[in-house]
Amino acid sequence: MKRGVLAAAAAALLLAAPGIARAQTYSCAVPANPPRPRPDLPSAEQPRRILPIGGYTLALTWAPQYCRSNSRQPSARFECRGGNRFGFTLHGLWPDGVGPSWPQYCRDTGLVSPAVIRAHLCTTPSAQLIQHEWAKHGTCMADRPADYFQQSSRLFAGLRYPDMNALSRRPLTADQFAAAIARANPGIEPTMMRITATRQGWLDEIWLCLDKKLAFARCPNHQGGLAGNAAIKIWRGRR
């Protein structure tokens, strides 16, 4: 997907969702000099794949659980140990394939600029993850990092969320949680998302499925996620 398609989709989203707010950033202070990422390159385990795009996934991470599990990781310092607080964060916008495989690392790329990192660090609060998302996924979709992150951030900012504190205090299944997300977002159905959790059953991520025009769509059968009747728990962190 090239810049013109990204720009058109972004404009349509803004018209459809006026008054967009970053509701899931509780507090975030961006440093004047953001962390500098390392290059992220294809490898034997993560090879380059040039494949047709059949749709997209918008992946959101529940930050309290992420920080509970990863706070000691160097790449998590800004998100988890810098005095910032988050609810859902943007993991990334991923191109999916026509079948179960997907394109990745579509071309060589340098480091994402400090200006782009600063602009998106309160949405995706890790410079290294920003570099990874551009190198692995964005290079298959856009000509420039700025275009890719502008589109993914606008999709993310258009979402709304249920009362996570209240949901965390009662028995919950993956289907019930998906229904709560759908109720907060008219036009998105539970079948348009997948819920993931840790091995211990704590909410990890939401994967929202989109078609080739970046409209929310029913998820393909081969995509992963929890069974609908799987019990999940929500870690509240310091809330």
C-alpha positions in Angstrom: 0.0 0.0 0.0 1.5 3.3 -1.1 1.3 6.8 0.4 -1.8 7.9 -1.6 -3.9 5.0 -0.3 -2.7 5.6 3.3 -3.5 9.3 3.1 -7.0 8.6 1.7 -7.8 6.0 4.3 -6.6 8.3 7.1 -8.8 11.2 5.8 -11.8 8.9 5.7 -11.1 7.7 9.3 -10.9 11.3 10.6 -14.2 12.2 8.9 -15.9 9.1 10.4 -14.5 9.7 14.0 -14.3 13.4 14.8 -12.9 14.4 18.2 -10.3 11.6 18.3 -8.6 11.4 21.7 -5.7 9.3 23.0 -8.0 7.9 25.8 -5.6 5.2 26.9 -2.5 7.4 27.7 -3.0 8.1 31.4 0.3 10.0 31.6 3.2 10.3 29.1 6.1 12.7 28.9 8.2 12.4 25.7 11.9 13.2 26.2 13.5 15.9 24.0 16.0 13.2 22.9 14.1 9.9 22.6 15.9 6.6 22.9 17.8 5.5 19.8 16.7 2.1 18.4 19.0 -0.6 17.0 18.5 -1.8 13.4 15.9 -4.5 13.0 16.8 -6.9 10.2 15.4 -10.1 8.7 17.0 -13.3 10.0 16.8 -17.1 9.6 14.0 -17.2 12.1 12.3 -14.0 10.7 13.0 -14.1 6.9 12.0 -11.6 4.3 8.7 -12.6 2.6 7.2 -10.7 -0.3 3.6 -11.8 -0.5 0.2 -10.3 -1.6 -1.7 -8.5 1.1 -5.1 -9.9 1.9 -6.0 -7.6 4.9 -4.5 -6.2 8.0 -4.4 -6.6 11.8 -4.4 -3.7 14.3 -2.7 -5.1 17.4 -3.2 -3.5 20.8 -1.3 -4.4 24.0 -2.7 -4.1 27.5 0.2 -2.2 29.1 -0.3 -3.1 32.8 0.1 -6.8 32.0 3.0 -6.0 29.6 4.8 -4.1 32.3 4.1 -6.8 34.9 5.9 -9.3 32.7 8.6 -7.2 31.0 9.5 -4.2 33.2 13.1 -5.2 33.5 13.6 -5.3 29.8 15.7 -2.4 28.5 13.2 -1.7 25.7 10.4 -1.3 28.3 12.1 1.4 30.4 10.2 4.3 28.9 6.8 2.5 29.2 7.2 0.8 32.5 9.9 2.6 34.6 9.9 6.2 33.5 6.9 7.5 35.4 4.6 7.1 32.5 1.3 5.2 32.7 -0.7 3.5 29.9 -3.8 1.4 29.4 -3.9 0.0 25.9 -1.0 0.8 23.6 -0.5 0.3 19.9 1.6 -2.8 19.2 1.3 -2.3 15.4 -0.5 -2.4 12.1 0.3 -5.7 10.4 -0.3 -6.7 6.8 -1.8 -10.1 6.6 -1.5 -12.5 3.7 -4.2 -14.1 1.6 -3.7 -17.3 3.6 -2.0 -18.1 6.9 1.4 -16.6 6.0 2.1 -12.9 5.7 4.6 -10.4 4.1 7.4 -9.1 6.3 10.7 -7.2 6.0 9.8 -6.3 2.5 12.8 -4.0 1.9 16.0 -2.8 3.5 15.6 0.3 5.7 17.5 2.5 8.0 16.6 3.8 11.5 13.3 5.6 12.1 14.1 9.3 12.6 14.0 10.8 16.2 11.2 13.1 15.0 8.9 10.2 14.0 9.8 8.4 17.3 8.9 11.5 19.3 5.6 11.9 17.5 4.5 8.3 18.3 6.2 7.4 21.6 3.0 8.0 23.6 1.1 5.6 21.3 3.8 2.9 20.9 6.0 3.6 24.0 9.2 1.9 22.9 11.6 3.3 20.3 12.8 -0.3 19.6 9.3 -1.5 19.0 8.7 1.5 16.6 11.8 0.4 14.7 10.7 -3.2 14.6 7.1 -2.4 13.4 8.4 -0.2 10.6 11.1 -2.7 9.5 9.0 -5.8 9.7 5.5 -4.6 8.8 5.6 -1.0 7.6 8.1 -1.6 4.8 5.4 -3.8 3.2 2.8 -1.1 3.3 4.2 2.4 2.9 7.1 4.4 1.4 8.0 6.3 4.6 7.8 5.6 8.3 5.8 8.8 8.9 3.0 7.6 6.6 2.9 4.2 8.2 2.8 5.4 11.8 0.3 8.2 11.0 -2.1 5.6 9.7 -1.7 3.1 12.5 -1.9 5.8 15.1 -5.1 7.3 13.7 -6.8 3.9 13.6 -5.7 3.3 17.2 -6.9 6.8 18.3 -10.3 6.2 16.8 -11.0 3.3 19.2 -12.9 3.5 22.5 -12.7 1.2 25.5 -15.0 -0.2 28.2 -14.4 0.3 31.9 -11.4 -1.9 32.3 -11.4 -1.5 36.1 -14.9 -2.8 36.4 -14.3 -5.7 33.9 -11.3 -6.7 35.9 -13.4 -7.3 39.0 -15.8 -9.9 37.7 -15.6 -13.3 36.0 -15.0 -12.8 32.3 -14.6 -14.9 29.1 -12.9 -13.9 25.9 -16.3 -13.6 24.2 -17.6 -11.4 26.9 -14.6 -9.1 26.7 -14.8 -8.9 22.9 -18.5 -8.0 23.3 -17.6 -5.2 25.7 -15.0 -3.8 23.3 -17.6 -4.0 20.5 -20.2 -2.1 22.5 -17.8 0.7 23.0 -17.1 0.9 19.3 -20.2 1.0 17.1 -19.5 -0.7 13.8 -17.1 -3.2 15.3 -18.4 -6.7 16.0 -16.9 -9.3 18.3 -16.2 -11.5 15.3 -13.8 -8.7 14.0 -11.3 -9.2 16.8 -9.2 -11.9 18.5 -8.3 -11.8 22.2 -5.0 -13.2 23.4 -3.8 -13.9 27.0 -0.8 -15.2 28.9 -0.4 -18.8 29.8 -1.8 -17.9 33.2 -4.9 -16.4 31.6 -4.2 -12.7 31.9 -5.3 -10.4 29.1 -2.4 -9.7 26.8 -3.6 -8.2 23.5 -6.6 -7.4 21.2 -6.1 -8.1 17.5 -8.6 -6.2 15.3 -9.1 -7.4 11.8 -9.3 -5.1 8.8 -9.9 -5.6 5.1 -7.7 -4.3 2.3 -9.3 -0.9 2.5 -8.5 -0.7 6.2 -12.2 -1.1 7.2 -12.9 -3.4 10.2 -13.9 -6.8 9.0 -14.6 -10.4 10.2 -11.4 -12.2 11.2 -10.3 -15.1 9.0 -10.7 -18.5 10.4 -7.0 -19.2 10.5 -6.2 -16.3 12.7 -5.2 -17.2 16.3 -6.6 -16.0 19.6 -8.5 -17.5 22.6 -11.5 -19.8 22.3 -14.6 -17.7 23.1 -15.4 -19.6 26.3 -11.8 -19.2 27.7 -11.7 -17.4 31.0 -9.5 -14.3 31.1 -8.3 -12.0 33.9 -7.3 -8.3 33.7 -4.3 -7.1 35.6 -5.0 -3.6 36.8 -1.5 -2.6 37.8 -1.4 0.5 39.9 -4.9 1.6 39.0 
